[in-house]
Each structure stands twice: as C-alpha cells, then as structure tokens.
Amino acid sequence: MSADLVSQPAAIRVDLGAIFVSLELSKSTWLVTSLSPGTEKMSRHSVPGGDMPALLACLVALRDKVEAREGLRYRVIAIQEAGLDGFWIHRSLASEDWVTSYVVDAASIAVSRRHRRAKTDRIDGEALVRTLMAWIRGEPRVCSMVRVPTVEDEDRRRIGRERRVLVKERTLHTNRIKGLLFSVGIRGYEPNRRGRRERLEGMKTGDGKPLPSHLKAQLSRELDRLELLDKQIKCVEAERDDMSETLPQATLTMLKGIGPEFANVLASEGLFRHFDNRRQIAAYAGLAPSPWRSGSIDREQGVSKSGNPRLRTTMVQAAWLWLRFQPDSALSRWFQERVGRNGGRGKKVAIIALARKLLMAFWKYAMSGVVIEGAVMTKV
C-alpha cells in the first residue's frame, strides 16, 4: 500500500513580506531567532551581547540569504522583551529604515500551564517569533506591546526615581546611627535635626561614661554620609521644581494635599502618556481588578499589580492624604459611605478603589481640565 505525501504549507506566508526575528538578550550573548518567507524552519544565530554592529550584520545576512532564494528584498520585523537593556536596542533598530522593531511585555505572552514546563532561550525565541507573527496578522489580545517612551520622557522620570533612592538610603543611615547609639544605652537622638554634631559631643552612654573613641569616629563618618545625602536630595528637588512648569504637575499642585513630589511622580510616571480610556490608565498603574469567573466560581482576586509599581504606590499614599486634606470632596464622601456600610471594616479594600478613582480624576483634571467635584484648591 502506498500513500501520497501531502505537502506541508510553509510556516510563514510570503505575502506577509517580512523576515520575522526575535531577540533573546543576555549580558554575554544575544540569540537571534528568525523565520524567513518560503521556509518552515527557524534559524538561530548568536552575536556577542551589546554588539549592535554584529546584530545589524546578522540581520543583513538574513536578508541577503532570502533575496538569493526568493529574488526579493524583504524587510525585517524584530521583537524583544522589555527588560534590563531598556530601550536603546529598540531605538537603534528602529533608526534603520528596513527594520520594524517591537518591545513586548513578557508577562503577556501565553505559556504552557504545566507545572514543570521546559524553558530555554531556544524555546523562548521561537515563542516570540510565533507571537510576533500573530500580532502582525492582527490576532486580538495575542500579547501586549510596550509603548516605548521618548528619550526626553524617560530621562524626565529619573529625577523622581533618584530622589526615592536617596531618601531610602538616608533612612538606612539614620536607622544605623540610632542603632549604634541604642547599643550603648542612648535613646532619643535624631540625626536629621540641626545641631546633631554638637549634641553628639556631649553624650554619655547608659552607664554615664563618654562615647568610645572608635564608636564616635564611626558615628562621625555616618553623619558625613547623611549630610552628603541631604545635599544631594536638595539638588534633586531643585531640578524637580525647575522642571515642574513644563509638566501637568504644575496643575496638580493646585489641589490641596498634593505636594510637588506626588505631582512629579504622577506626571512623570503616568500622566505623560496617552490613554484612550480609564481602563488603560488603571491597568498601567496596576490598579485594575482581576476577577476569577469560571463556572460556579465567581470571586475577585484583587488588583493585578502588573503595571507601574511607583505610580501604584504613590496613588495609594495619595488616597490616604486625600481623605485627610479633602474630606468634603465627592470621592472622600463615597469612601466614608462605603466603609460606613460595613461598620468601619474593609478600609484596605476601599482605599484601593479610591486610589483607582482618584487616578482617573487626576488624569481628567490634568489633561482635560475637568474639575474634581468638591476639591479644595490652594491657589489659582
């Protein structure tokens, strides 16, 4: 008995008119996985990590090979995951007129749900290629592509992020000084107040003895670091205030309870982007709900936490401050009514809902000038 062999269709349609390429990036090696028109087999090439000329040469070689086989010069469509390398590779590829580059959110790509699934750079590279092809074909919700910020927007965010790091480091040194003094029986010393060095000179240990010489020298060096951090924080805040006139934060600071730091984080981390609707901005902040509805199961898992963590943290803090400084606003009354119906319970759940509503209100106020109902303004 004999059976006629059925010819398998090509894995990629020629009418798409492109070479699909995925990049698996690491510090030492970049794995280039490609699928060309007229073939079913994916090819893999390695280039040294960080060597952009070698990567472009590899892509040119792929184009030359396909042109020799098909007689046409195809463009290259590349995809990479958002990660440690940032967006400089994407910008370098996008600067070439024959390359179209995309950056994808790795968490949005569907993977096997097996408990022990195989994961290698080869498997991930092929999955990226298939995801990119589905995206180009127009399949809905196949993945979430990252909206790459401009160089100016990305650079503007560094001020708020640097200040957060400096404040965290200042807290570390403050607690270290307090801990060193507590170990010898001294309490109530505040390193961040004025006259810290003068007060340190006259201190006695818990048993009435002067500070040991080495401990005193260590505390002096810790105070040096603390004073340097205070100076750097003031410099960063000065840059932030100089930049505030060109951002939506100048409008946000008119609201009572919203200071320059909160306004800067809101403007640089979230409101600088374009959003089509409230669902997009809630998802970007990680404040969107995550329902679990399947058959008879219907429950809420909480917020997704998949967006910008800095924006989400700031919004939760701003929600608590909003209740304090804007108690007569419509949003504050809504929160009090909701918590009051539960006998004062459920504040943690309600504050997340308030943070989400407040983010929408800030977005409409900063972008479109929609006044927040009942809000008190500090200046005109």
Secondary structure, DSSP 8 states (H G I E B T S, - for coil): ----------SS-GGG-EEEEEEEE-SSEEEEEEE-TT----EEEEEETT-HHHHHHHHHHHHHHHHHHHSS--EEEEEEE-STTTTHHHHHHHTSTTEEEEEE-GGGS-----TT----HHHHHHHHHHHHHHHHHT-TTS--B-----HHHHHHHHHHHHHHHHHHHHHHHHHHHHHHHHTTT-----TTSTTHHHHHHT-B-TTS-B--HHHHHHHHHHHHHHHHHHHHHHHHHHHHHHHGGGSTHHHHTTBTT--HHHHHHHIIIIITS--SSHHHHHHHTT-SEEEEEETTEEEEEEE---S-HHHHHHHHHHHHHHHHH-TTSHHHHHHHHHHHHTTT--HHHHHHHHHHHHHHHHHHHHHH----TT--BS--
